[in-house]
Amino acid sequence: MPIYSISNGRLSPIKTTPFLERQVQTITESNLEIIFGLQLICSEFSAGSFRIDTVAFDPETSSFVLIEYKKDQSFSVIDHGYAYLSTMLNHKAEFVLIYNDATVNFLGKSDFD
């Protein structure tokens, strides 16, 4: 989809350049609080048989947020999301440990939604 800039009421196409998923991940993780109001917990976290790109924490809801970066569109992304949810629920203690390592708060499993 083309992207345009507006100048004096006229649209001009903006030249786009390809990017790598890793570049988007780095920029997003550096700005998680500004963009989403989330706290970065861990990058490239392994739980079970999955590697999760970004683990963040939402202090408003006391819940973890898992972010997977994809350049392409695919229905398998939904399946990937369900697999991550299952992994997180089955490895909740590991997520609590990385949260406690990344923050000054020490919380237990029951403190998270």
Residue pairs with C-beta under 8 A, 6 or more apart in sequence:
2 13
2 14
3 13
3 14
3 16
4 11
4 12
4 13
4 14
5 11
5 12
5 14
6 12
19 71
20 71
21 69
21 70
21 71
22 69
24 69
24 71
25 43
25 53
25 54
25 69
28 35
28 54
28 67
28 69
29 40
29 43
29 54
32 38
32 39
32 40
32 54
32 56
33 39
33 40
36 56
36 65
37 58
37 60
38 56
38 57
38 58
38 65
39 56
39 57
39 58
39 59
39 102
39 103
40 54
40 56
40 102
41 55
41 56
41 57
41 64
41 98
41 99
41 102
41 103
42 52
42 54
42 55
42 98
42 102
43 53
43 54
43 55
44 51
44 52
44 53
45 51
45 52
45 55
45 98
46 52
47 87
47 88
47 91
47 94
47 95
48 87
48 90
48 91
49 87
50 83
50 84
50 87
52 66
52 67
52 68
52 84
52 87
53 67
53 68
53 69
54 66
54 67
54 68
54 69
55 64
55 65
55 66
55 67
55 95
55 98
56 64
56 65
56 66
56 67
57 63
57 64
57 65
57 99
57 103
58 64
58 65
61 113
62 111
62 112
62 113
63 112
63 113
64 88
64 95
64 99
64 112
66 84
66 88
68 77
68 80
68 81
68 84
70 77
88 95
92 109
92 112
93 109
95 112
96 107
96 108
96 109
96 111
96 112
99 105
99 107
99 112
100 106
100 107
